[in-house]
Amino acid sequence: TMAPQQENEEMLLKYDPLGDLDACPSSSRKDSGSEASADFNGNRKRSPNEFEPASWITKHSVYLAWLVLLIFANIREFMRRVGLESNKKVPLELPSQRHFPQLYSDFESTYTRNCYMRVRDVFERIIGSCPGAKVNLLDRYSNDYNWTFVYPGTQTEVINTGSYNYLGFAQASGPCADAAASSIDREGLTTCGQASQTGVPSSQQRLESLVADFLGTEDAICFPMGFATNSLHCTALADKNTLILSDEYNHASLRLGSRQSGATVKAFKHNDMADLEKCLRTAVVYGNKKRCRPYSKIIIIIEGIYSMEGSICDLPKIVELKKKYKAYLYLDEAHSIGAMGRSGRGVVEYWDVDVADVDIMMGTFTKSFGSAGGYMAGTKRLVSHLRCASPTNFYCTPMSPPVAEQIIGSMRIIMGLDGTNEGALRIDRLARNARYFRLRLKQMGFIVYGSDDSPVVPLLIYYPTHCGEYGRQMLARNIAVVVVSFPATDMTESRVRFCLSAAHTKEMLDEVLDAVNIVGDHAFSKHSKRTHLYMNKRIEW
């Protein structure tokens, strides 16, 4: 019998990330989205989710790096208290509040002052242009280790791999931008009132109808903020007698909304169908142990593409479990709508799942549509309930007309209603860019998480100190990247996250790849043991 590691490598050798999927490797995280084999976008088949594990030496040395960081952080805190080092921090309390209980966490403040502040220069950059394939960043430098910045007034044009501009609709000119600008003359910028009282602009009404047509649902409702679409609407769908089963890597907006609803919340392992079924079976058999009664309903909450992992949910199996245990399914397509599927209709189309099998469809307009806001879609009964029970309908202004017009224009292009095939070309270009970029990174020796079909590309660097190095070295080569570390990820999984766009040309991607290769060699962050499995793969442009 073949050993598991050898068998896994043999399966990877058969798997062509740029062609058909002959075999799918098992994952150390049990990410079972790798088992599908149906065609997608012509002859190409779905790619598996890959999570190559790091060596135990790497993991333990990362913990050691964190330990050293925290030790020196506390030493510097002591030096500030005794006056051996100047204290630049903002006082946590006023003199009159000296005997009050602490309002802020001591550990969080220590971490912010001594760890985050040292790499603050790679975050919170000021943007000076439209964030398309390239973007202008305001130049700045610091004379006091990032406590304050000096802006000389100049700008630098860089390749933008940080924005979620998947289809390249973040443009300052073109039909979408022109339609958004002209809507200001007709409808202004805002209604200056809540949707339930002053009503919604006609552009939002047209948008809601178009979203329902695009998704294939009975109705849809739109909101001015994507985060609030999740965080404020779980309260309208769940209560104290509800069980919410949430993927452990769900977005913070979903976790916040789940907690605010008062429901019992349990997390299942990422994309692990065995663990999800175990949670469902336990809930059905034992019910709510605190209340000694069955749950009134069970809601499974998942994402289409997970923004930190680059992985794609195993939707067919989740739908199968949802039907088996009579649970409801809430699907967040913030990163997948527009970017996945033959015609950009998200993971539902990507997996060829019936739209009716997803009870609550949610998505945002801040990624593929180059705008702002979010939507929820489903049956007319569901949407009517949300119109009556949604906090945003009573306490928030509706969408701004130019924002809605930008979405309408980009969505019509994706649907082909503008009379061109521009939308299909952008979707195909994005898929090709994602596969090419991921393959090249793997050939260089980097560990890359997620599926080759995902435009979110997490490159694992592990060490928190490498975040500052990658951010600075890439910017010095005129490339803007996003670096992520704890608490946004696990302590041992710091990463560089690339978000690819249909607006990126092959020349731009090659420039980014060449820079990453140089920085990776300098930082010794090429940790993959599977490089040999990808060396003979290539893509035709």
C-alpha positions in Angstrom: 0.0 0.0 0.0 1.3 3.4 -0.9 2.2 5.7 2.0 -0.2 8.7 2.4 2.5 11.3 1.7 3.7 9.4 -1.4 0.1 8.9 -2.6 -0.7 12.6 -2.2 2.3 13.5 -4.3 1.4 11.0 -7.0 -2.1 12.5 -7.2 -0.6 16.0 -7.4 1.5 14.9 -10.3 -1.6 13.9 -12.2 -3.3 17.1 -11.4 -2.9 19.9 -13.9 -3.8 23.3 -12.4 -4.1 24.7 -15.9 -6.1 21.9 -17.5 -8.3 19.0 -16.6 -8.6 17.7 -13.0 -7.6 14.0 -13.3 -7.0 13.6 -9.6 -7.3 15.8 -6.5 -4.9 15.7 -3.6 -6.2 15.2 -0.1 -5.7 18.2 2.3 -4.1 18.3 5.7 -7.1 20.5 6.6 -9.6 18.1 5.1 -10.7 20.7 2.7 -13.0 18.4 0.8 -13.9 20.9 -1.9 -11.2 19.1 -3.9 -13.4 16.1 -4.9 -15.5 17.7 -7.7 -14.8 16.9 -11.3 -17.5 18.5 -13.4 -16.4 20.8 -16.2 -16.1 24.6 -15.6 -15.5 27.2 -18.3 -15.3 24.8 -21.2 -12.9 21.9 -20.8 -11.3 23.2 -17.6 -12.3 21.5 -14.4 -12.5 22.7 -10.9 -9.3 23.0 -8.9 -8.8 21.5 -5.4 -8.2 23.6 -2.3 -4.6 23.1 -1.2 -3.2 23.7 2.2 0.4 22.5 2.2 1.5 22.2 5.9 4.7 23.9 7.1 7.5 21.8 8.7 7.4 21.5 12.5 10.7 23.5 12.6 9.1 26.4 10.9 6.1 26.4 13.2 8.1 26.2 16.4 10.5 28.9 15.2 7.5 31.2 14.5 6.3 30.7 18.1 9.9 31.6 19.2 9.8 34.7 17.1 6.5 35.8 18.8 8.0 35.0 22.2 11.0 37.2 21.5 8.8 40.0 20.2 6.6 40.0 23.3 9.6 39.8 25.7 11.2 42.9 24.1 7.8 44.6 24.1 7.4 44.2 27.8 11.0 45.3 28.4 10.4 48.5 26.5 7.1 49.0 28.4 9.1 48.8 31.6 11.7 51.2 30.3 9.0 53.7 29.5 7.5 53.5 33.0 10.9 54.2 34.7 11.8 57.0 32.3 14.6 55.2 30.4 12.8 55.7 27.1 10.6 58.5 25.9 6.9 57.7 26.0 5.1 58.7 22.8 1.8 56.8 23.6 -1.5 58.5 24.1 -2.5 58.3 27.8 -5.1 55.6 28.3 -6.9 57.7 30.9 -7.2 61.3 32.1 -5.7 62.3 35.4 -9.2 62.6 36.9 -9.8 58.9 35.8 -6.7 57.5 37.5 -8.7 55.3 39.9 -11.2 54.2 37.2 -11.1 50.6 36.0 -9.1 50.2 32.7 -11.1 50.9 29.6 -8.6 49.2 27.2 -6.8 45.9 27.4 -3.2 46.1 28.6 -2.1 43.3 26.3 -3.7 44.9 23.2 -2.2 48.3 24.0 1.3 46.7 24.5 1.0 44.7 21.3 -0.1 47.8 19.4 2.6 50.1 20.7 5.5 47.7 20.3 4.6 45.2 17.5 2.1 46.9 15.2 3.7 50.4 15.5 7.0 49.0 14.1 5.3 47.9 10.9 2.6 50.6 10.7 4.3 52.1 7.6 3.1 49.1 5.5 -0.5 49.7 6.5 -3.0 52.6 6.3 -1.4 54.1 3.2 -3.0 57.1 1.6 -4.3 56.6 -1.9 -4.1 59.5 -4.4 -5.9 58.0 -7.5 -8.5 55.6 -8.7 -7.4 52.1 -7.4 -7.3 50.2 -10.7 -4.6 47.9 -11.9 -2.2 50.7 -10.9 -2.6 53.2 -8.2 -0.9 56.3 -6.9 0.3 56.3 -3.3 1.2 59.4 -1.3 4.9 59.2 -0.4 5.6 59.4 3.3 8.4 58.7 5.8 8.7 58.7 9.6 11.4 60.1 11.9 10.1 58.4 15.1 9.5 54.8 14.1 6.0 55.2 12.6 4.4 57.2 15.5 4.0 60.1 13.1 4.4 60.5 9.3 5.8 63.3 7.1 4.2 63.8 3.7 6.5 65.6 1.2 3.6 66.0 -1.2 4.8 63.6 -3.9 3.1 60.4 -5.2 4.4 57.1 -6.6 2.5 55.0 -9.1 2.6 51.3 -8.1 1.0 48.0 -9.4 -2.1 47.4 -7.2 -2.4 43.9 -5.9 -4.2 44.9 -2.7 -7.7 46.0 -3.9 -10.6 43.6 -4.4 -11.0 45.0 -8.0 -11.5 41.5 -9.4 -13.1 42.5 -12.7 -11.4 45.8 -13.1 -14.5 48.0 -12.8 -12.8 50.4 -10.4 -12.3 53.0 -13.1 -12.4 56.8 -13.2 -13.7 56.8 -16.8 -15.8 54.6 -18.9 -19.6 53.8 -19.2 -20.0 52.9 -15.5 -18.2 56.0 -14.2 -20.2 58.2 -16.7 -23.5 56.7 -15.6 -22.6 57.3 -11.9 -21.6 60.9 -12.5 -24.8 61.7 -14.5 -27.0 60.2 -11.8 -25.9 63.0 -9.4 -27.6 65.6 -11.7 -30.8 63.6 -11.6 -31.0 62.3 -8.0 -28.3 64.0 -6.0 -26.1 62.1 -3.6 -28.5 61.0 -0.8 -32.1 61.1 0.4 -31.0 62.5 3.8 -33.3 60.0 5.5 -34.0 56.4 6.3 -35.3 54.1 3.7 -38.5 53.3 5.7 -39.4 56.9 6.0 -38.2 58.9 3.1 -38.0 56.0 0.7 -35.2 54.8 -1.7 -33.9 56.4 -4.9 -35.2 55.0 -8.2 -31.7 53.8 -9.0 -31.7 51.5 -5.9 -35.1 50.1 -6.9 -33.8 49.3 -10.4 -30.7 47.8 -8.9 -32.7 45.4 -6.6 -34.7 44.2 -9.6 -31.5 43.7 -11.6 -29.7 41.8 -8.8 -32.7 39.4 -8.5 -32.5 38.8 -12.3 -28.7 38.3 -12.2 -28.9 35.8 -9.3 -32.0 34.0 -10.5 -33.9 34.6 -7.3 -37.5 35.9 -6.7 -36.4 39.2 -5.0 -33.5 41.1 -3.6 -32.8 44.0 -1.2 -29.7 46.2 -1.2 -27.9 48.1 1.6 -25.4 50.9 1.6 -22.6 48.9 3.5 -21.3 45.4 2.9 -20.2 44.7 6.5 -23.6 45.8 7.9 -25.4 43.6 5.5 -24.0 40.6 7.5 -23.7 42.1 11.0 -27.1 43.7 11.2 -29.3 41.1 9.6 -28.5 37.9 11.5 -30.7 39.4 14.2 -33.6 39.4 11.8 -33.1 35.7 10.9 -32.1 34.1 14.2 -33.1 34.2 17.9 -32.2 32.5 21.2 -33.9 29.3 20.1 -31.7 29.1 16.9 -28.5 27.2 16.3 -26.0 28.8 14.0 -23.3 26.6 12.5 -20.5 28.8 11.3 -17.3 28.0 9.4 -14.3 28.7 11.6 -12.9 31.1 9.0 -16.0 33.1 8.4 -15.6 36.9 8.1 -15.8 39.0 11.2 -19.1 40.5 10.0 -20.8 37.1 10.1 -19.4 36.3 13.5 -20.5 39.6 14.9 -24.0 39.3 13.5 -24.3 35.7 14.8 -23.4 36.8 18.3 -25.7 39.8 18.2 -28.6 37.6 17.3 -28.6 35.8 20.6 -28.5 32.4 18.9 -26.3 29.5 20.0 -23.2 29.7 17.8 -20.9 26.8 17.1 -18.0 26.8 14.7 -17.1 23.8 12.5 -13.7 23.1 11.0 -13.0 24.9 7.8 -14.8 23.2 4.9 -14.8 19.9 6.9 -18.0 18.1 6.0 -17.5 15.4 8.5 -17.3 17.9 11.3 -20.3 19.8 10.0 -22.4 16.7 9.9 -21.3 15.8 13.4 -22.5 19.2 14.6 -25.8 18.8 12.8 -26.4 15.3 14.1 -25.6 16.4 17.7 -27.9 19.4 17.4 -30.8 17.3 16.1 -30.4 14.5 18.7 -29.7 16.5 21.8 -31.2 19.9 21.0 -30.5 23.0 23.1 -29.0 21.6 26.3 -29.2 25.0 28.1 -33.0 25.2 27.5 -33.7 21.5 27.4 -35.6 21.7 24.2 -35.0 21.3 20.5 -33.7 24.1 18.4 -36.4 25.9 16.5 -34.1 26.1 13.4 -30.6 25.5 12.4 -28.7 28.0 10.0 -25.5 27.0 8.3 -23.4 30.0 7.5 -20.6 29.8 4.9 -18.7 31.9 2.4 -18.2 31.3 -1.3 -14.5 32.3 -1.3 -12.7 32.7 2.0 -10.8 36.0 1.9 -7.8 35.0 4.0 -7.5 31.4 2.8 -8.3 31.7 -0.9 -10.3 28.5 -0.6 -13.7 27.8 -2.2 -16.6 26.3 -0.2 -17.7 22.7 -0.9 -21.3 23.9 -1.8 -22.7 20.6 -3.2 -21.9 18.6 -0.1 -23.2 21.4 2.2 -26.4 21.6 0.3 -26.7 17.8 0.7 -26.2 18.0 4.4 -28.6 21.0 4.7 -31.4 19.0 3.0 -30.6 15.8 5.0 -30.9 17.6 8.4 -33.5 20.2 7.3 -31.3 23.2 8.0 -31.2 26.6 6.4 -28.2 27.8 4.3 -26.8 31.3 4.4 -24.2 31.9 1.7 -21.9 34.9 1.8 -20.7 35.6 -1.8 -18.8 38.8 -1.1 -15.6 37.6 -2.8 -17.1 35.1 -5.3 -20.0 37.0 -6.9 -18.8 38.3 -10.3 -15.5 36.5 -10.0 -16.6 32.9 -10.1 -18.8 30.9 -12.5 -19.0 30.9 -16.3 -21.0 34.2 -16.3 -19.9 35.6 -13.0 -22.9 34.4 -10.9 -20.7 33.1 -8.1 -20.1 29.7 -6.5 -23.7 28.7 -7.1 -23.0 28.7 -10.8 -19.4 27.5 -10.3 -20.7 24.3 -8.7 -23.9 24.1 -10.9 -26.1 24.2 -7.8 -29.7 25.1 -7.9 -30.2 28.6 -6.7 -33.4 27.5 -4.8 -31.2 25.2 -2.6 -29.6 28.3 -1.1 -32.0 29.9 1.3 -30.2 33.2 2.0 -27.9 34.6 -0.7 -25.7 37.5 0.4 -23.0 39.4 -1.4 -21.3 42.8 -1.6 -20.7 45.3 -4.4 -17.2 46.4 -3.2 -15.3 43.8 -5.0 -16.2 42.7 -8.5 -18.5 45.7 -9.2 -16.1 48.4 -8.1 -18.6 50.2 -5.9 -20.0 49.9 -2.3 -22.8 48.2 -0.4 -24.3 44.7 -0.2 -27.4 42.7 -1.0 -29.5 39.8 0.3 -31.6 37.7 -2.1 -33.9 34.8 -1.9 -37.7 34.2 -2.0 -40.2 37.1 -1.9 -41.2 36.0 1.6 -37.6 36.3 2.9 -37.0 39.7 1.3 -40.3 41.1 2.5 -39.4 40.0 6.0 -36.1 41.7 5.8 -37.7 44.9 4.6 -39.8 44.9 7.7 -37.3 43.6 10.3 -34.0 45.0 8.9 -32.3 47.6 11.3 -30.7 49.2 8.2 -34.1 49.9 6.7 -35.0 51.9 9.8 -31.8 53.5 10.9 -29.6 53.9 7.8 -29.9 56.0 4.6 -30.4 54.0 1.4 -27.7 53.6 -1.2 -26.3 56.7 -2.8 -27.6 57.0 -6.5 -24.1 57.2 -8.1 -23.1 54.1 -6.1 -26.1 52.2 -7.3 -25.6 53.4 -10.9 -22.0 52.1 -10.8 -23.2 48.7 -9.8 -26.0 48.7 -12.4 -23.5 49.6 -15.2 -21.0 46.9 -14.2 -23.6 44.3 -13.7 -25.2 44.9 -17.1 -21.8 44.5 -18.7 -21.2 41.2 -16.8 -24.7 40.0 -18.0 -24.0 41.1 -21.6 -26.9 43.5 -21.5 -24.7 46.2 -23.0 -24.6 44.3 -26.3 -20.9 43.3 -25.9 -18.9 40.3 -24.6 -16.8 42.5 -22.4 -18.1 40.9 -19.2 -17.3 37.4 -20.4 -13.8 38.5 -21.5 -13.1 40.0 -18.0 -14.3 36.8 -16.2 -12.1 34.6 -18.4 -9.1 37.0 -18.0 -9.4 36.9 -14.3 -9.5 33.1 -14.2 -6.4 32.9 -16.4 -4.5 35.5 -14.3 -5.3 33.6 -11.1 -4.1 30.2 -12.5 -1.0 31.7 -14.0 0.0 33.7 -11.0 -0.6 30.8 -8.6 1.3 28.3 -10.7 4.4 30.6 -11.0 4.5 31.1 -7.2 4.4 27.4 -6.6 7.2 26.9 -9.1 9.3 29.4 -7.2 8.9 27.4 -4.1 6.3 29.3 -2.1 3.4 27.8 -0.2 0.2 29.1 -1.6 -3.2 28.4 0.1 -6.6 27.8 -1.6 -7.8 26.9 -5.0 -6.3 27.8 -8.4 -9.7 29.1 -9.4 -9.7 31.7 -6.7 -8.4 35.3 -7.4 -7.4 35.6 -3.7 -3.8 34.3 -3.4 -2.4 34.0 0.1 1.4 33.4 0.1 2.5 32.1 3.4 5.5 33.8 5.0 4.8 32.6 8.6 7.0 35.0 10.5 5.4 38.2 11.7 8.6 40.1 11.2 8.5 39.3 7.5 5.3 41.3 7.1 7.2 44.6 7.4 10.0 43.3 5.1 7.6 42.2 2.4 5.6 45.4 2.6 8.6 47.7 2.4 10.6 45.7 -0.2 7.7 45.3 -2.6 6.8 49.0 -2.3 10.4 49.8 -3.0 9.9 47.9 -6.3 6.7 49.9 -7.0 4.3 47.1 -6.0 1.6 47.5 -3.4 0.7 44.3 -1.5 -1.3 43.5 1.6 0.5 41.7 4.5 -1.6 40.0 7.2 -0.7 38.7 10.6 -2.2 38.0 14.0 -4.9 38.6 15.0 -6.4 38.5 11.5 -4.7 35.1 11.0 -3.4 32.3 13.2 -0.2 33.3 15.0 1.9 30.9 12.9 0.4 31.8 9.6 1.4 35.4 8.6 1.0 35.9 4.9 1.1 38.2 1.9 -2.3 38.3 0.2 -2.5 39.1 -3.5 -5.9 40.0 -5.0 -5.7 39.6 -8.7 -7.8 41.6 -11.3 -8.9 41.2 -14.9 -7.2 44.6 -15.3 -3.8 43.1 -14.7 -1.8 42.4 -17.8 0.7 39.5 -18.1 3.5 42.0 -18.0 2.3 43.4 -14.7 2.0 39.9 -13.2 5.5 39.0 -14.4 6.8 42.2 -12.8 5.1 41.3 -9.5 6.4 37.7 -9.7 10.0 38.8 -10.3 9.8 41.1 -7.3 8.3 38.4 -5.1 11.0 35.9 -6.2 13.8 38.3 -5.1 12.2 39.2 -1.8 11.4 35.6 -1.1 15.0 34.6 -1.6 16.2 37.5 0.7 13.7 36.5 3.4 14.2 32.7 3.1 10.4 32.3 2.9 10.2 29.6 0.2 9.0 26.8 2.4 7.2 24.5 -0.1 8.3 20.8 -0.4 6.1 20.3 -3.5 7.9 22.5 -6.0 8.9 19.6 -8.2 5.2 18.7 -8.8 4.7 22.0 -10.7 7.9 22.5 -12.7 6.6 20.9 -15.9 3.3 22.9 -15.9 2.9 25.9 -18.1 0.1 28.1 -19.5 -0.4 29.4 -23.1 -1.4 33.0 -23.4 
